[in-house]
Amino acid sequence: MNSQGVKEISKDLSIAKMSNDELHGHLKNKSCEERKLTHHILQVIAEVDQRKLYLRMAHPSLFDYLTKEIGYSAGSAQRRIDSARLLRQVPDLGNKIEEGKLNLGQVSQVQKALRLARKQDNTQLLPSEKKVLLEKLVNKSGPETELILAQEFDFPVEAEVKQKIQKDCSVRLELTLSQGQMQVLERAKALLSHAVPGGNLVDVIVHLSERYVKQRTGSSVNSKPKSSETATTNTEANATATVATKGGGEDKGKEKVVSSHRDQKPLETSMKKMILNRDQGCQFTDRRTGKICGSSYFAEIDHVHPRFAGGTHEKENLRQMCRAHNQFRYKEGC
């Protein structure tokens, strides 16, 4: 290995020595550099596209060139093609990408919507109109972008339920849910995140259906037990505290595992429900910025003042936390 290679490895190892604030700042700086590089790459791709350079290199399309010659995945290539072509019409797009106000996924959604609008009713926007449209998408999430585009182009609402049996006896189902219906399903998905860890909506629907069938008939559709069904919504209910034993004798220097909850009543289900409804998401807060996590997945009930230290089940001492932050809190002692 040459000296340059050794130097690069030592740089990577130095990351482990950074403080939390330094690491956060380092990542922000590098992501900013990445966005600038992305802008530059889009400009290069746009030039390759304009020159039809890929044809000279025996590739039938820009997509084929980027995937086979440059090494992008199919999705990455298509997002860059969409963005590069829109960048030629709306140069300000590059600044928005560098600033992190727009991302390639959003731009690809825009191009897809433009293609669909052109196909449906021959709608074509001028570059100035595309610039205005992009302004409406600044700092929006993927679903928000999708909604704005559907409203801007007045795409029809598809309500027909489509059901198709496939050759392997599986059934492809296509249906439309109202905003309220989708909110209910998303809420169920969050509450079932312990029992259905993958978060797949198909799994959520099947899980709820199986529970209803079992409730009404007393037997399960699928007799094979699921390990995920034994998951608890409150892992701290079975927690133990490990303490160092002081003094002499046989126990000197050893650790003793003491059940911290053995003689205390478990948290009542009604109280768990009340806290979940009250908090509506993980209450872990970043002390520096005041940002609250807010995640409703893998919800657990946390004791602000821990039970092993005398904390009670009073509602003032309870809060909702996601599993990741609950475990992080006790690991870091924060």
Backbone hydrogen bonds in HBPLUS format (Angstrom, degrees):
<---DONOR---> <-ACCEPTOR-->    atom                        ^
c    i                          cat <-CA-CA->   ^        H-A-AA   ^      H-
h    n   atom  resd res      DA  || num        DHA   H-A  angle D-A-AA Bond
n    s   type  num  typ     dist DA aas  dist angle  dist       angle   num
A0005-GLY N   A0002-ASN O   3.09 MM   3  5.34 121.1  2.45 101.1 114.8     1
A0006-VAL N   A0002-ASN O   3.20 MM   4  6.62 154.1  2.27 149.6 156.5     2
A0007-LYS N   A0003-SER O   2.97 MM   4  6.18 152.5  2.05 145.0 152.6     3
A0008-GLU N   A0004-GLN O   3.00 MM   4  6.32 154.6  2.07 148.6 154.6     4
A0009-ILE N   A0005-GLY O   3.16 MM   4  6.42 158.2  2.21 147.7 152.7     5
A0010-SER N   A0006-VAL O   3.05 MM   4  6.30 157.3  2.11 148.1 154.1     6
A0011-LYS N   A0007-LYS O   3.08 MM   4  6.36 143.8  2.22 143.6 153.2     7
A0012-ASP N   A0008-GLU O   3.17 MM   4  6.53 155.5  2.24 147.1 152.7     8
A0013-LEU N   A0009-ILE O   2.98 MM   4  6.30 158.4  2.03 152.1 158.2     9
A0014-SER N   A0010-SER O   3.10 MM   4  6.24 135.1  2.31 136.2 146.9    10
A0014-SER N   A0011-LYS O   3.15 MM   3  5.17 130.1  2.41  94.1 107.3    11
A0015-ILE N   A0012-ASP O   3.15 MM   3  5.63 152.6  2.23 109.3 117.0    12
A0016-ALA N   A0013-LEU O   3.18 MM   3  5.78 141.5  2.34 112.6 120.2    13
A0017-LYS N   A0014-SER O   3.02 MM   3  5.33 149.1  2.12 106.1 115.5    14
A0018-MET N   A0015-ILE O   3.11 MM   3  5.42 164.8  2.13 112.1 116.9    15
A0023-LEU N   A0019-SER O   2.85 MM   4  6.04 158.6  1.90 153.7 159.6    16
A0024-HIS N   A0020-ASN O   2.95 MM   4  6.15 159.9  1.99 148.6 153.9    17
A0025-GLY N   A0021-ASP O   2.94 MM   4  6.11 164.1  1.97 147.0 151.6    18
A0026-HIS N   A0022-GLU O   2.81 MM   4  5.92 152.7  1.89 144.8 153.0    19
A0027-LEU N   A0023-LEU O   3.00 MM   4  6.21 158.7  2.04 147.7 152.4    20
A0028-LYS N   A0024-HIS O   3.05 MM   4  6.31 159.0  2.10 149.1 154.9    21
A0029-ASN N   A0025-GLY O   2.99 MM   4  6.20 159.8  2.03 149.0 154.1    22
A0030-LYS N   A0026-HIS O   2.97 MM   4  6.19 160.4  2.00 149.0 154.6    23
A0031-SER N   A0027-LEU O   2.85 MM   4  6.01 154.4  1.92 149.5 156.6    24
A0032-CYS N   A0028-LYS O   3.01 MM   4  6.19 146.6  2.13 141.1 150.0    25
A0033-GLU N   A0029-ASN O   2.98 MM   4  6.33 152.9  2.06 145.0 152.4    26
A0034-GLU N   A0030-LYS O   2.83 MM   4  6.08 147.5  1.93 142.1 151.9    27
A0035-ARG N   A0031-SER O   2.98 MM   4  6.25 150.9  2.06 143.3 149.5    28
A0036-LYS N   A0032-CYS O   3.11 MM   4  6.40 155.0  2.17 145.4 152.1    29
A0037-LEU N   A0033-GLU O   2.90 MM   4  6.14 154.1  1.96 146.4 154.0    30
A0038-THR N   A0034-GLU O   2.80 MM   4  6.05 149.6  1.89 144.7 153.8    31
A0039-HIS N   A0035-ARG O   2.97 MM   4  6.24 156.5  2.03 145.7 150.8    32
A0040-HIS N   A0036-LYS O   3.07 MM   4  6.38 158.0  2.12 145.1 150.8    33
A0041-ILE N   A0037-LEU O   2.83 MM   4  6.12 157.9  1.88 151.9 158.2    34
A0042-LEU N   A0038-THR O   2.92 MM   4  6.18 153.5  1.99 150.2 157.1    35
A0043-GLN N   A0039-HIS O   3.10 MM   4  6.42 150.1  2.19 144.8 152.7    36
A0044-VAL N   A0040-HIS O   2.98 MM   4  6.36 151.4  2.07 147.7 155.8    37
A0045-ILE N   A0041-ILE O   2.84 MM   4  6.11 163.4  1.86 153.8 158.1    38
A0046-ALA N   A0042-LEU O   2.87 MM   4  6.02 155.9  1.93 145.3 152.1    39
A0047-GLU N   A0043-GLN O   3.06 MM   4  6.30 148.4  2.17 140.1 147.9    40
A0048-VAL N   A0044-VAL O   2.87 MM   4  6.21 157.5  1.93 152.9 159.6    41
A0049-ASP N   A0045-ILE O   2.83 MM   4  6.03 154.3  1.90 148.5 155.8    42
A0050-GLN N   A0046-ALA O   2.92 MM   4  6.14 153.7  1.99 142.1 149.1    43
A0051-ARG N   A0047-GLU O   2.96 MM   4  6.16 158.5  2.01 150.5 155.6    44
A0052-LYS N   A0048-VAL O   3.00 MM   4  5.91 117.2  2.40 132.8 148.1    45
A0053-LEU N   A0048-VAL O   3.12 MM   5  5.33 155.0  2.18 150.7 155.0    46
A0052-LYS N   A0049-ASP O   3.19 MM   3  4.97 142.0  2.34  93.0 104.1    47
A0055-LEU N   A0052-LYS O   3.03 MM   3  5.66 144.4  2.16 114.4 123.2    48
A0056-ARG N   A0053-LEU O   3.14 MM   3  5.36 122.1  2.49 101.3 114.6    49
A0059-HIS N   A0054-TYR O   2.84 MM   5  5.20 157.6  1.89 157.2 155.0    50
A0058-ALA N   A0055-LEU O   3.12 MM   3  5.15 153.8  2.19 111.4 110.7    51
A0065-TYR N   A0061-SER O   3.06 MM   4  6.32 153.9  2.13 142.9 150.1    52
A0066-LEU N   A0062-LEU O   2.91 MM   4  6.15 162.1  1.95 152.7 156.5    53
A0067-THR N   A0063-PHE O   3.05 MM   4  6.20 153.0  2.13 149.2 156.1    54
A0068-LYS N   A0064-ASP O   2.92 MM   4  5.82 162.7  1.95 146.2 152.0    55
A0069-GLU N   A0065-TYR O   2.83 MM   4  5.07 144.2  1.96 128.4 140.0    56
A0070-ILE N   A0065-TYR O   3.17 MM   5  6.65 142.9  2.32 149.2 158.2    57
A0071-GLY N   A0066-LEU O   3.01 MM   5  6.20 117.9  2.40 127.5 144.1    58
A0072-TYR N   A0066-LEU O   2.97 MM   6  5.83 163.0  2.00 153.1 148.1    59
A0077-ALA N   A0073-SER O   2.89 MM   4  6.01 161.1  1.93 155.3 160.6    60
A0078-GLN N   A0074-ALA O   3.03 MM   4  6.23 163.4  2.06 150.4 154.4    61
A0079-ARG N   A0075-GLY O   3.05 MM   4  6.25 161.5  2.08 150.8 155.7    62
A0080-ARG N   A0076-SER O   3.14 MM   4  6.30 154.5  2.21 143.9 150.5    63
A0081-ILE N   A0077-ALA O   2.91 MM   4  6.14 150.6  1.99 149.8 158.5    64
A0082-ASP N   A0078-GLN O   2.96 MM   4  6.11 171.4  1.97 153.1 155.2    65
A0083-SER N   A0079-ARG O   3.03 MM   4  6.12 159.4  2.07 140.9 147.0    66
A0084-ALA N   A0080-ARG O   2.84 MM   4  5.83 160.4  1.88 143.2 149.0    67
A0085-ARG N   A0081-ILE O   3.04 MM   4  6.16 163.8  2.07 153.2 156.7    68
A0086-LEU N   A0082-ASP O   3.12 MM   4  6.28 151.5  2.20 142.1 149.9    69
A0087-LEU N   A0083-SER O   2.82 MM   4  5.91 146.1  1.93 144.6 155.0    70
A0088-ARG N   A0084-ALA O   3.28 MM   4  6.55 141.2  2.44 139.8 147.3    71
A0089-GLN N   A0086-LEU O   3.04 MM   3  5.25 133.0  2.27 100.9 113.6    72
A0090-VAL N   A0086-LEU O   2.79 MM   4  6.01 152.7  1.87 153.7 163.0    73
A0093-LEU N   A0090-VAL O   2.95 MM   3  5.76 164.9  1.97 126.5 131.5    74
A0094-GLY N   A0091-PRO O   3.19 MM   3  6.04 151.0  2.28 121.8 125.6    75
A0095-ASN N   A0092-ASP O   3.11 MM   3  5.43 124.0  2.44 104.6 117.1    76
A0096-LYS N   A0092-ASP O   3.27 MM   4  6.67 155.9  2.34 150.1 156.7    77
A0097-ILE N   A0093-LEU O   3.00 MM   4  6.32 150.6  2.09 151.1 159.1    78
A0098-GLU N   A0094-GLY O   2.98 MM   4  6.24 159.6  2.02 148.0 153.5    79
A0099-GLU N   A0095-ASN O   2.96 MM   4  6.13 152.3  2.04 147.0 154.1    80
A0101-LYS N   A0096-LYS O   2.90 MM   5  5.15 140.1  2.06 161.7 162.3    81
A0102-LEU N   A0096-LYS O   3.32 MM   6  5.53 147.3  2.44 118.7 116.6    82
A0100-GLY N   A0097-ILE O   3.11 MM   3  5.08 150.9  2.20  99.6 108.5    83
A0139-ASN N   A0101-LYS O   2.80 MM  38  4.93 175.3  1.80 147.2 147.3    84
A0107-VAL N   A0103-ASN O   3.16 MM   4  6.51 163.3  2.18 153.6 158.4    85
A0108-SER N   A0104-LEU O   2.92 MM   4  6.08 155.9  1.98 147.7 154.0    86
A0109-GLN N   A0105-GLY O   3.04 MM   4  6.31 146.7  2.16 140.3 149.4    87
A0109-GLN N   A0106-GLN O   3.03 MM   3  4.99 116.8  2.44  93.3 109.1    88
A0110-VAL N   A0106-GLN O   2.94 MM   4  6.33 150.6  2.03 149.7 158.0    89
A0111-GLN N   A0107-VAL O   2.99 MM   4  6.33 162.8  2.02 152.9 156.3    90
A0112-LYS N   A0108-SER O   2.96 MM   4  6.14 153.8  2.03 144.5 152.0    91
A0113-ALA N   A0109-GLN O   2.93 MM   4  6.15 155.8  1.99 146.7 153.2    92
A0114-LEU N   A0110-VAL O   2.86 MM   4  6.14 153.8  1.92 151.7 159.5    93
A0115-ARG N   A0111-GLN O   2.97 MM   4  6.19 154.9  2.04 144.5 150.7    94
A0116-LEU N   A0112-LYS O   3.00 MM   4  6.24 155.1  2.06 145.5 152.4    95
A0117-ALA N   A0113-ALA O   2.87 MM   4  6.06 159.9  1.91 150.2 155.6    96
A0118-ARG N   A0114-LEU O   2.97 MM   4  6.10 155.0  2.04 143.4 150.3    97
A0119-LYS N   A0115-ARG O   3.01 MM   4  6.18 146.9  2.13 140.0 149.0    98
A0120-GLN N   A0116-LEU O   2.86 MM   4  6.06 154.0  1.92 149.7 156.8    99
A0121-ASP N   A0117-ALA O   3.09 MM   4  6.09 168.7  2.10 150.8 152.3   100
A0123-THR N   A0117-ALA O   3.31 MM   6  5.41 158.0  2.36 121.0 115.0   101
A0122-ASN N   A0118-ARG O   2.99 MM   4  4.00 131.1  2.24 112.3 116.1   102
A0129-GLU N   A0126-LEU O   2.91 MM   3  5.13 123.5  2.24 104.8 119.7   103
A0130-LYS N   A0126-LEU O   2.94 MM   4  6.30 151.1  2.02 155.3 164.7   104
A0131-LYS N   A0127-PRO O   3.00 MM   4  6.23 148.1  2.10 144.1 152.4   105
A0132-VAL N   A0128-SER O   3.21 MM   4  6.50 152.2  2.29 138.7 144.9   106
A0133-LEU N   A0129-GLU O   2.98 MM   4  6.24 155.7  2.04 144.4 151.2   107
A0134-LEU N   A0130-LYS O   2.92 MM   4  6.17 157.8  1.97 149.3 154.7   108
A0135-GLU N   A0131-LYS O   3.12 MM   4  6.39 146.9  2.24 142.2 150.7   109
A0136-LYS N   A0133-LEU O   3.09 MM   3  5.34 130.8  2.34 101.3 113.8   110
A0137-LEU N   A0134-LEU O   2.98 MM   3  5.18 147.4  2.09 103.9 114.2   111
A0138-VAL N   A0135-GLU O   3.42 MM   3  5.45 168.1  2.43 103.7 107.1   112
A0140-LYS N   A0137-LEU O   3.16 MM   3  5.40 152.2  2.24 136.4 129.9   113
A0145-THR N   A0141-SER O   2.87 MM   4  6.02 156.3  1.93 150.4 157.1   114
A0146-GLU N   A0142-GLY O   2.94 MM   4  6.22 157.6  1.99 152.2 158.5   115
A0147-LEU N   A0143-PRO O   3.01 MM   4  6.25 154.6  2.07 146.9 152.8   116
A0148-ILE N   A0144-GLU O   3.01 MM   4  6.25 167.0  2.03 152.9 156.0   117
A0149-LEU N   A0145-THR O   3.01 MM   4  6.20 164.4  2.03 153.3 157.4   118
A0150-ALA N   A0146-GLU O   3.04 MM   4  6.20 156.1  2.10 143.2 149.9   119
A0151-GLN N   A0147-LEU O   2.97 MM   4  6.23 153.3  2.04 151.1 158.3   120
A0152-GLU N   A0148-ILE O   2.80 MM   4  5.96 159.6  1.84 151.9 158.2   121
A0153-PHE N   A0149-LEU O   3.02 MM   4  6.07 163.4  2.05 150.0 153.2   122
A0155-PHE N   A0150-ALA O   2.99 MM   5  5.18 150.3  2.08 143.1 151.2   123
A0154-ASP N   A0151-GLN O   3.27 MM   3  4.83 148.9  2.37  90.5  99.5   124
A0162-LYS N   A0174-GLU O   2.79 MM  12  4.93 165.4  1.81 149.0 154.0   125
A0174-GLU N   A0162-LYS O   2.77 MM  12  4.93 161.2  1.81 152.1 155.8   126
A0164-LYS N   A0172-ARG O   2.88 MM   8  5.10 158.0  1.93 145.7 152.9   127
A0172-ARG N   A0164-LYS O   2.77 MM   8  5.10 164.3  1.80 157.5 155.4   128
A0166-GLN N   A0170-SER O   2.84 MM   4  5.44 174.2  1.84 167.1 166.5   129
A0169-CYS N   A0166-GLN O   2.86 MM   3  5.33 151.9  1.94 127.9 129.0   130
A0182-MET N   A0178-SER O   2.92 MM   4  6.12 158.2  1.97 153.1 158.7   131
A0183-GLN N   A0179-GLN O   3.03 MM   4  6.24 148.9  2.12 142.2 150.7   132
A0184-VAL N   A0180-GLY O   3.08 MM   4  6.37 152.1  2.16 146.2 153.0   133
A0185-LEU N   A0181-GLN O   3.04 MM   4  6.34 158.3  2.09 146.5 152.2   134
A0186-GLU N   A0182-MET O   2.85 MM   4  6.05 157.6  1.90 149.6 155.8   135
A0187-ARG N   A0183-GLN O   2.93 MM   4  6.08 148.2  2.04 141.1 149.8   136
A0188-ALA N   A0184-VAL O   2.96 MM   4  6.26 157.3  2.01 148.1 154.1   137
A0189-LYS N   A0185-LEU O   2.87 MM   4  6.08 152.7  1.94 144.3 152.5   138
A0190-ALA N   A0186-GLU O   2.98 MM   4  6.24 150.7  2.07 142.5 149.2   139
A0191-LEU N   A0187-ARG O   3.01 MM   4  6.29 163.2  2.03 151.8 156.0   140
A0192-LEU N   A0188-ALA O   2.92 MM   4  6.02 137.1  2.10 144.3 155.7   141
A0193-SER N   A0190-ALA O   3.23 MM   3  5.20 164.8  2.25 107.0 109.2   142
A0195-ALA N   A0192-LEU O   2.99 MM   3  5.28 112.1  2.47 105.0 120.9   143
A0196-VAL N   A0192-LEU O   2.68 MM   4  5.70 156.8  1.73 168.0 176.4   144
A0199-GLY N   A0196-VAL O   3.16 MM   3  5.97 151.5  2.25 124.3 130.5   145
A0203-ASP N   A0200-ASN O   3.05 MM   3  5.30 115.3  2.49 102.2 116.9   146
A0204-VAL N   A0200-ASN O   3.02 MM   4  6.37 151.9  2.10 150.3 159.1   147
A0205-ILE N   A0201-LEU O   2.97 MM   4  6.17 165.5  1.99 151.6 154.2   148
A0206-VAL N   A0202-VAL O   2.98 MM   4  6.18 165.9  2.00 152.7 156.7   149
A0207-HIS N   A0203-ASP O   2.86 MM   4  5.91 158.4  1.90 144.4 151.1   150
A0208-LEU N   A0204-VAL O   2.99 MM   4  6.22 163.7  2.01 153.0 156.6   151
A0209-SER N   A0205-ILE O   2.96 MM   4  6.13 154.7  2.02 145.3 153.0   152
A0210-GLU N   A0206-VAL O   2.86 MM   4  6.07 159.8  1.90 153.9 158.7   153
A0211-ARG N   A0207-HIS O   3.06 MM   4  6.30 159.1  2.11 147.4 152.9   154
A0212-TYR N   A0208-LEU O   3.04 MM   4  6.24 153.6  2.11 144.6 151.6   155
A0213-VAL N   A0209-SER O   2.93 MM   4  6.18 161.7  1.97 152.6 157.4   156
A0214-LYS N   A0210-GLU O   2.95 MM   4  6.13 162.2  1.98 149.8 154.6   157
A0215-GLN N   A0211-ARG O   2.92 MM   4  6.06 149.3  2.01 140.9 149.7   158
A0216-ARG N   A0212-TYR O   2.97 MM   4  6.19 152.7  2.04 149.1 155.5   159
A0217-THR N   A0213-VAL O   2.83 MM   4  5.85 154.3  1.89 151.7 159.0   160
A0218-GLY N   A0214-LYS O   2.72 MM   4  4.72 142.6  1.86 124.4 133.6   161
A0229-GLU N   A0226-LYS O   3.08 MM   3  5.48 147.5  2.19 106.6 115.6   162
A0230-THR N   A0227-SER O   3.22 MM   3  5.81 163.8  2.25 113.8 118.6   163
A0231-ALA N   A0228-SER O   3.10 MM   3  5.51 163.8  2.12 112.8 116.5   164
A0237-ALA N   A0234-ASN O   3.02 MM   3  5.73 164.9  2.04 120.7 125.6   165
A0238-ASN N   A0235-THR O   3.31 MM   3  6.07 163.7  2.34 119.0 122.1   166
A0239-ALA N   A0236-GLU O   3.16 MM   3  4.80 166.8  2.17 102.6 104.2   167
A0241-ALA N   A0258-VAL O   3.26 MM  17  5.68 163.3  2.29 162.1 158.3   168
A0258-VAL N   A0241-ALA O   3.14 MM  17  5.68 169.5  2.15 169.4 166.5   169
A0243-VAL N   A0256-LYS O   3.34 MM  13  5.84 173.1  2.35 157.1 155.1   170
A0256-LYS N   A0243-VAL O   3.18 MM  13  5.84 172.2  2.18 172.1 170.1   171
A0245-THR N   A0254-LYS O   3.33 MM   9  6.14 169.4  2.34 160.3 162.0   172
A0252-LYS N   A0249-GLY O   3.22 MM   3  5.59 167.6  2.24 113.0 116.2   173
A0254-LYS N   A0251-ASP O   3.08 MM   3  5.41 163.4  2.11 128.2 130.5   174
A0264-GLN N   A0261-HIS O   3.04 MM   3  5.20 168.6  2.05 114.2 117.0   175
A0271-MET N   A0268-GLU O   3.07 MM   3  5.33 124.3  2.39 101.1 114.7   176
A0272-LYS N   A0268-GLU O   3.08 MM   4  6.49 155.4  2.14 150.4 157.6   177
A0273-LYS N   A0269-THR O   2.95 MM   4  6.24 163.5  1.98 156.3 159.7   178
A0274-MET N   A0270-SER O   3.04 MM   4  6.22 153.2  2.11 139.1 146.6   179
A0275-ILE N   A0271-MET O   2.98 MM   4  6.25 159.3  2.03 153.7 157.7   180
A0276-LEU N   A0272-LYS O   2.98 MM   4  6.22 163.1  2.01 153.5 158.3   181
A0277-ASN N   A0273-LYS O   2.94 MM   4  6.13 157.9  1.99 150.0 155.8   182
A0278-ARG N   A0274-MET O   2.86 MM   4  5.98 144.0  1.99 140.1 151.0   183
A0279-ASP N   A0275-ILE O   2.89 MM   4  5.98 171.6  1.90 156.8 157.8   184
A0280-GLN N   A0276-LEU O   3.06 MM   4  5.71 155.9  2.12 136.3 143.8   185
A0282-CYS N   A0295-SER O   2.78 MM  13  5.15 147.4  1.89 127.6 137.4   186
A0294-GLY N   A0282-CYS O   2.86 MM  12  4.50 156.8  1.92 136.7 137.1   187
A0283-GLN N   A0320-GLN O   2.88 MM  37  5.95 157.9  1.93 156.4 153.8   188
A0293-CYS N   A0284-PHE O   2.94 MM   9  5.62 160.0  1.98 161.5 168.2   189
A0286-ASP N   A0291-LYS O   2.85 MM   5  5.25 162.5  1.88 151.1 155.2   190
A0290-GLY N   A0286-ASP O   2.66 MM   4  5.10 149.1  1.76 152.6 159.7   191
A0323-ARG N   A0298-PHE O   2.91 MM  25  5.49 128.4  2.18 136.7 151.6   192
A0300-GLU N   A0321-MET O   2.71 MM  21  5.29 148.2  1.81 155.1 166.0   193
A0321-MET N   A0300-GLU O   2.84 MM  21  5.29 161.4  1.88 154.8 158.4   194
A0302-ASP N   A0319-ARG O   2.80 MM  17  5.36 174.9  1.80 171.6 170.5   195
A0319-ARG N   A0302-ASP O   3.00 MM  17  5.36 141.1  2.16 148.7 157.7   196
A0304-VAL N   A0317-ASN O   2.81 MM  13  5.19 154.8  1.87 136.8 144.5   197
A0309-ALA N   A0306-PRO O   3.10 MM   3  5.35 147.7  2.20 102.0 111.9   198
A0311-GLY N   A0306-PRO O   2.76 MM   5  4.89 150.1  1.85 135.8 131.9   199
A0310-GLY N   A0307-ARG O   2.92 MM   3  4.98 161.8  1.96 113.1 113.5   200
A0317-ASN N   A0314-GLU O   2.81 MM   3  5.41 151.7  1.89 118.1 127.2   201
A0318-LEU N   A0315-LYS O   3.16 MM   3  5.06 165.3  2.18 104.7 107.9   202
A0326-ASN N   A0322-CYS O   2.92 MM   4  6.10 153.7  1.99 156.9 165.6   203
A0327-GLN N   A0323-ARG O   2.95 MM   4  6.11 168.1  1.97 154.5 156.6   204
A0328-PHE N   A0324-ALA O   2.97 MM   4  6.08 151.9  2.05 137.7 146.6   205
A0329-ARG N   A0325-HIS O   2.85 MM   4  5.86 153.5  1.92 140.7 147.0   206
A0330-TYR N   A0326-ASN O   3.35 MM   4  6.65 160.8  2.39 147.0 150.0   207
A0331-LYS N   A0327-GLN O   2.96 MM   4  6.08 146.8  2.07 145.2 155.3   208
A0332-GLU N   A0328-PHE O   2.86 MM   4  5.91 159.4  1.90 150.9 155.6   209
A0333-GLY N   A0329-ARG O   2.78 MM   4  5.60 122.2  2.11 132.9 147.8   210
A0334-CYS N   A0329-ARG O   3.03 MM   5  5.10 142.0  2.18 137.2 145.2   211
